[in-house]
Amino acid sequence: MELGVYTFGDVLRDPRTGTTISPEQRLAHLLEEVELADQVGLDVFGIGEHHRPDYAVSSPATVLAAAAVRTSRIRLSSAVTVLSSEDPVRVFQQYATVDLLSHGRAEVMAGRGSFIESFPLFGYGLDDYDELFAEKLDLLLRLRDSPRVTWSGRHRPALADQPVFPRPVQDPLPVWVAVGGNPQSVVRAGALGLPLALAIIGGEPARFAPLAQLHRRAAAQYGHGPLPVSINSHGFVADTSQAAADSFYGTYAEVMTQLGRERGWGPMTRPDFDALAGLHGAVVVGSPEQVAEKILFQHELFGHDRFLMQSSLGAAPHREVLRSIELLGTEVAPIVRAELTSRARTSA
């Protein structure tokens, strides 16, 4: 299994101090996180896109390009690219460039977007929410399949035998479809032969297991072999379970309570958090042994190929985020990989 981390470059107010980090400092910290993740042997680093004052990253490809020249082996992915409000030609060109800079380590994780601020910003209507994504994903896949493209659609000017460059090192450039629970998007990914990234940020992960099965059935129906599945979740690793919970709860509660005010949820309480942090909950938090146990428990549900953790959530202290990344790479990953290797040998 591949293990990694992802971030949106949060710049929220620290509830303990009342201060807010600057976007400049947050991006400097983000690059330190990527470098460390590479050094400790993690497989993937993802950077997501927002267009709000509480996030420092609106252009993941720009930050990934900086990360490409400061790392040597880790895969560099968007997490996600809100493709519905992007120009697929520019997305392809940007990630082809990241791929060239990183010598073949770039990925696009494309999604419809759980936040909607990019739609009015770039002149798109929410009435076309799903149609925009389907049409633009079709064009993105055409672009990666051929250096000259003829294409037409409703939401973008047509292309007539148009050359699109540069071309990436990887052929094809990896494209994942990221979903938060929409079955239609899951089926689309499987039918197109694309890997699935499943974001689980609440409730019990077991409720999402049918989506992984749906993805596999759709892939098989359309003649594709087994496709990778990633589980993307909030999480945090510390030296002890108590330290992990105490450190992560404050910033996690701040973020989820603010999000709840926007979406009509109640505030996040410590009992709510403790339930989510249990073995059957969505938050992957604890000591290295506990986090490994939870990842392995979820693997029994999903049979997934990748797990990505978002530790730098809200105003999480930078030094503690770095320690979480270090422990994920040096202690959690070896446990998970050894156990999965043992299970594979046993079942062979």
C-alpha positions as CSV (number, residue, x, y, z in Angstrom):
1,M,0.0,0.0,0.0
2,E,1.1,3.5,-0.8
3,L,1.0,6.0,2.2
4,G,1.1,9.7,2.1
5,V,-0.2,13.0,3.2
6,Y,-2.2,15.9,1.7
7,T,-2.9,19.5,2.6
8,F,-4.9,22.6,1.5
9,G,-2.4,25.0,3.1
10,D,-4.7,26.1,5.8
11,V,-4.2,29.5,7.4
12,L,-7.0,29.5,10.0
13,R,-6.8,31.3,13.3
14,D,-5.0,29.4,16.1
15,P,-7.7,28.9,18.8
16,R,-5.0,28.7,21.5
17,T,-3.2,32.0,20.7
18,G,-5.7,33.9,18.6
19,T,-3.0,34.5,15.9
20,T,-3.2,33.6,12.2
21,I,-0.2,32.5,10.2
22,S,0.6,34.4,7.0
23,P,0.1,32.8,3.6
24,E,3.8,33.3,2.9
25,Q,4.8,31.5,6.1
26,R,2.3,28.7,5.5
27,L,3.7,28.0,2.0
28,A,7.2,27.9,3.5
29,H,6.0,25.3,6.1
30,L,4.2,23.4,3.3
31,L,7.4,22.9,1.4
32,E,9.2,21.7,4.5
33,E,6.4,19.1,5.0
34,V,6.9,17.9,1.4
35,E,10.6,17.6,1.9
36,L,10.2,15.7,5.1
37,A,7.6,13.3,3.6
38,D,10.1,12.6,0.8
39,Q,12.9,12.0,3.2
40,V,11.0,9.6,5.5
41,G,9.9,7.4,2.6
42,L,6.3,8.3,2.1
43,D,4.9,7.6,-1.3
44,V,2.6,10.6,-2.1
45,F,2.1,14.2,-1.2
46,G,-1.1,15.9,-2.3
47,I,-2.0,19.6,-2.4
48,G,-5.6,20.8,-2.7
49,E,-7.2,23.8,-4.2
50,H,-9.4,26.5,-2.5
51,H,-10.2,30.1,-3.3
52,R,-10.9,31.4,0.2
53,P,-9.0,33.6,2.7
54,D,-8.5,30.6,5.1
55,Y,-6.3,28.7,2.6
56,A,-3.0,29.6,1.0
57,V,-3.2,27.4,-2.1
58,S,-5.4,28.4,-5.0
59,S,-2.9,27.0,-7.6
60,P,-1.7,23.5,-6.5
61,A,0.4,23.0,-9.7
62,T,2.5,26.1,-8.8
63,V,3.3,24.7,-5.3
64,L,3.8,21.2,-6.7
65,A,6.3,22.6,-9.2
66,A,8.3,24.1,-6.3
67,A,8.1,20.8,-4.5
68,A,9.3,18.9,-7.6
69,V,12.7,20.6,-7.4
70,R,13.1,20.0,-3.6
71,T,12.2,16.3,-3.6
72,S,13.6,13.2,-5.4
73,R,11.2,10.3,-5.2
74,I,7.7,11.1,-3.7
75,R,4.8,11.3,-6.1
76,L,3.2,14.8,-6.3
77,S,-0.6,15.0,-6.7
78,S,-3.3,17.6,-6.7
79,A,-5.8,16.8,-4.0
80,V,-8.0,17.9,-5.6
81,T,-8.1,19.9,-8.9
82,V,-11.6,21.4,-9.1
83,L,-11.8,20.4,-12.8
84,S,-15.4,21.8,-13.2
85,S,-14.1,25.4,-13.0
86,E,-10.7,24.8,-14.6
87,D,-9.6,24.8,-18.3
88,P,-8.5,21.3,-19.0
89,V,-5.9,22.4,-21.5
90,R,-4.2,24.5,-18.8
91,V,-4.6,21.7,-16.3
92,F,-2.9,19.3,-18.6
93,Q,-0.1,21.7,-19.5
94,Q,0.6,22.6,-15.8
95,Y,0.8,19.0,-14.7
96,A,2.8,18.0,-17.7
97,T,5.2,20.7,-16.6
98,V,5.3,19.4,-13.0
99,D,5.9,15.9,-14.4
100,L,8.9,17.2,-16.4
101,L,10.3,19.0,-13.4
102,S,9.8,16.0,-11.2
103,H,11.1,13.4,-13.8
104,G,7.8,11.6,-13.9
105,R,6.2,12.0,-10.5
106,A,3.1,14.1,-11.1
107,E,-0.6,13.2,-10.9
108,V,-3.9,14.9,-11.3
109,M,-6.6,14.1,-8.8
110,A,-9.7,15.6,-10.4
111,G,-13.0,16.4,-8.5
112,R,-16.2,18.3,-8.8
113,G,-15.4,20.3,-5.7
114,S,-17.0,20.2,-2.3
115,F,-16.6,24.0,-2.0
116,I,-18.3,26.1,-4.6
117,E,-16.3,29.4,-4.5
118,S,-14.4,28.7,-7.7
119,F,-17.6,28.6,-9.8
120,P,-18.6,32.3,-9.6
121,L,-15.0,33.3,-9.6
122,F,-14.4,31.8,-13.0
123,G,-17.8,32.4,-14.4
124,Y,-19.5,29.0,-14.2
125,G,-23.1,28.2,-13.0
126,L,-23.9,25.7,-10.4
127,D,-26.8,24.5,-12.5
128,D,-24.1,22.8,-14.7
129,Y,-22.3,21.3,-11.7
130,D,-22.1,17.7,-12.9
131,E,-22.2,18.4,-16.7
132,L,-19.1,20.7,-16.4
133,F,-17.1,18.0,-14.7
134,A,-18.1,15.2,-17.1
135,E,-17.3,17.3,-20.2
136,K,-14.0,18.7,-18.9
137,L,-12.9,15.3,-17.7
138,D,-13.5,14.0,-21.2
139,L,-11.3,16.7,-22.7
140,L,-8.6,16.2,-20.1
141,L,-8.4,12.5,-21.0
142,R,-8.3,13.3,-24.7
143,L,-5.4,15.7,-24.1
144,R,-3.4,13.1,-22.3
145,D,-4.0,10.5,-25.0
146,S,-2.8,12.5,-28.0
147,P,-0.6,15.5,-28.7
148,R,-3.2,16.8,-31.3
149,V,-6.8,17.1,-30.2
150,T,-10.1,17.6,-32.0
151,W,-12.9,18.1,-29.5
152,S,-16.1,20.0,-29.0
153,G,-18.4,20.5,-26.1
154,R,-20.9,23.0,-24.6
155,H,-18.8,24.7,-22.0
156,R,-15.6,25.4,-23.8
157,P,-14.5,26.5,-27.3
158,A,-13.9,23.6,-29.6
159,L,-10.4,22.3,-30.6
160,A,-9.7,21.4,-34.2
161,D,-6.6,19.3,-34.6
162,Q,-4.9,21.5,-32.0
163,P,-1.4,20.6,-30.8
164,V,-1.1,20.7,-27.0
165,F,2.4,20.9,-25.4
166,P,4.5,20.1,-23.4
167,R,4.0,16.4,-23.1
168,P,4.7,14.7,-19.8
169,V,7.3,12.1,-19.0
170,Q,4.6,9.6,-18.0
171,D,2.5,8.3,-20.8
172,P,-0.3,8.5,-19.8
173,L,-0.2,11.2,-17.1
174,P,-2.0,9.6,-14.1
175,V,-5.5,11.0,-13.5
176,W,-7.6,10.0,-10.5
177,V,-11.2,10.9,-9.9
178,A,-11.8,12.1,-6.3
179,V,-15.3,11.8,-4.8
180,G,-16.9,12.4,-1.5
181,G,-19.6,9.8,-1.7
182,N,-21.5,10.4,-5.0
183,P,-22.3,7.1,-6.7
184,Q,-22.5,8.6,-10.1
185,S,-19.0,9.9,-9.9
186,V,-17.8,6.5,-8.6
187,V,-19.4,4.7,-11.6
188,R,-17.9,7.3,-14.0
189,A,-14.4,6.7,-12.7
190,G,-14.8,2.9,-13.1
191,A,-16.3,3.1,-16.5
192,L,-13.5,5.4,-17.7
193,G,-10.8,3.1,-16.2
194,L,-9.6,5.7,-13.7
195,P,-8.4,5.2,-10.2
196,L,-10.8,6.4,-7.4
197,A,-9.9,8.6,-4.5
198,L,-12.5,8.4,-1.8
199,A,-12.6,11.2,0.8
200,I,-13.9,10.1,4.1
201,I,-14.1,12.9,6.7
202,G,-17.0,11.9,8.8
203,G,-19.2,9.0,10.0
204,E,-18.1,5.4,9.8
205,P,-15.9,4.4,6.9
206,A,-17.8,1.1,6.6
207,R,-20.7,3.0,5.1
208,F,-18.4,4.0,2.2
209,A,-17.3,0.4,1.4
210,P,-20.1,-0.2,-1.1
211,L,-18.7,2.7,-3.2
212,A,-15.4,0.9,-3.6
213,Q,-17.3,-2.2,-4.7
214,L,-19.4,-0.1,-7.1
215,H,-16.2,1.3,-8.6
216,R,-14.8,-2.2,-9.2
217,R,-18.0,-3.5,-10.7
218,A,-18.2,-0.5,-13.1
219,A,-14.6,-1.1,-14.1
220,A,-15.2,-4.8,-14.8
221,Q,-18.4,-4.0,-16.7
222,Y,-16.5,-1.7,-19.1
223,G,-13.6,-4.1,-19.6
224,H,-11.0,-2.6,-17.3
225,G,-8.8,-4.5,-15.0
226,P,-8.4,-3.8,-11.2
227,L,-8.1,-0.1,-10.6
228,P,-6.4,1.6,-7.6
229,V,-8.5,3.0,-4.8
230,S,-7.3,5.6,-2.3
231,I,-8.8,6.5,1.0
232,N,-8.2,10.2,2.0
233,S,-8.9,11.1,5.6
234,H,-8.1,13.5,8.4
235,G,-5.6,12.1,10.8
236,F,-2.6,12.7,13.1
237,V,0.2,10.6,14.5
238,A,2.0,11.4,17.8
239,D,4.3,9.4,20.1
240,T,1.3,8.4,22.3
241,S,-2.4,8.2,21.7
242,Q,-3.2,10.8,24.3
243,A,-0.7,13.3,22.8
244,A,-2.2,12.7,19.3
245,A,-5.8,13.3,20.5
246,D,-5.0,16.3,22.6
247,S,-2.9,17.9,19.9
248,F,-5.3,17.3,17.0
249,Y,-8.6,17.9,18.7
250,G,-8.3,21.7,19.1
251,T,-7.5,22.5,15.5
252,Y,-9.8,19.8,14.1
253,A,-12.7,21.1,16.2
254,E,-12.1,24.6,15.0
255,V,-12.1,23.6,11.4
256,M,-15.1,21.3,11.6
257,T,-17.2,23.8,13.7
258,Q,-16.5,26.6,11.2
259,L,-17.5,24.2,8.3
260,G,-20.5,23.2,10.2
261,R,-21.7,26.8,10.5
262,E,-21.5,27.1,6.7
263,R,-23.3,23.8,6.1
264,G,-25.8,23.5,9.0
265,W,-24.0,21.1,11.2
266,G,-23.6,21.3,15.0
267,P,-20.3,22.3,16.6
268,M,-17.7,19.6,17.0
269,T,-17.4,18.4,20.6
270,R,-14.8,16.3,22.3
271,P,-17.1,13.3,22.7
272,D,-17.9,13.6,18.9
273,F,-14.2,13.7,18.2
274,D,-13.4,10.7,20.4
275,A,-16.0,8.7,18.6
276,L,-14.6,9.6,15.3
277,A,-11.1,8.7,16.5
278,G,-12.2,5.2,17.5
279,L,-11.4,2.1,15.4
280,H,-14.7,2.4,13.5
281,G,-14.7,6.2,13.0
282,A,-13.4,8.4,10.2
283,V,-10.5,10.2,11.9
284,V,-7.2,8.3,11.9
285,V,-5.5,9.6,15.0
286,G,-3.3,8.0,17.7
287,S,0.1,6.5,18.3
288,P,1.9,4.8,15.4
289,E,0.6,1.4,16.4
290,Q,-3.0,2.7,16.7
291,V,-2.9,4.5,13.3
292,A,-1.4,1.4,11.7
293,E,-4.2,-0.7,13.2
294,K,-6.9,1.6,11.9
295,I,-5.4,1.7,8.4
296,L,-5.2,-2.1,8.3
297,F,-8.8,-2.3,9.6
298,Q,-10.0,-0.1,6.8
299,H,-8.0,-2.2,4.3
300,E,-10.2,-5.1,5.3
301,L,-13.2,-2.9,4.3
302,F,-11.9,-1.4,1.1
303,G,-8.9,-3.4,-0.1
304,H,-7.5,-0.1,-1.1
305,D,-4.1,0.6,-2.6
306,R,-3.3,4.0,-1.1
307,F,-4.0,5.9,2.1
308,L,-3.5,9.7,2.4
309,M,-3.7,11.6,5.7
310,Q,-4.5,15.3,6.2
311,S,-2.6,16.3,9.4
312,S,-1.9,20.0,8.7
313,L,-5.5,20.9,9.4
314,G,-6.4,24.4,10.5
315,A,-3.8,26.0,12.7
316,A,-2.1,22.7,13.6
317,P,1.4,23.6,15.0
318,H,4.0,23.1,12.3
319,R,6.5,21.2,14.5
320,E,3.7,18.7,15.5
321,V,2.7,18.3,11.9
322,L,6.3,17.5,11.0
323,R,6.4,14.9,13.8
324,S,3.2,13.3,12.5
325,I,4.6,13.1,9.0
326,E,7.9,11.6,10.4
327,L,6.0,9.0,12.4
328,L,3.8,8.1,9.5
329,G,6.8,7.4,7.3
330,T,9.2,5.8,9.8
331,E,6.9,3.8,12.1
332,V,3.4,3.5,10.7
333,A,4.3,2.7,7.1
334,P,6.7,-0.2,8.0
335,I,4.0,-1.8,10.2
336,V,1.3,-1.5,7.5
337,R,3.5,-2.8,4.7
338,A,4.8,-5.8,6.7
339,E,1.3,-6.8,7.7
340,L,-0.1,-6.5,4.2
341,T,2.8,-8.5,2.8
342,S,2.2,-11.2,5.4
343,R,-1.5,-11.3,4.6
344,A,-0.8,-11.6,0.9
345,R,1.6,-14.5,1.5
346,T,-1.0,-16.3,3.7
347,S,-3.7,-15.9,1.1
348,A,-1.5,-17.0,-1.9
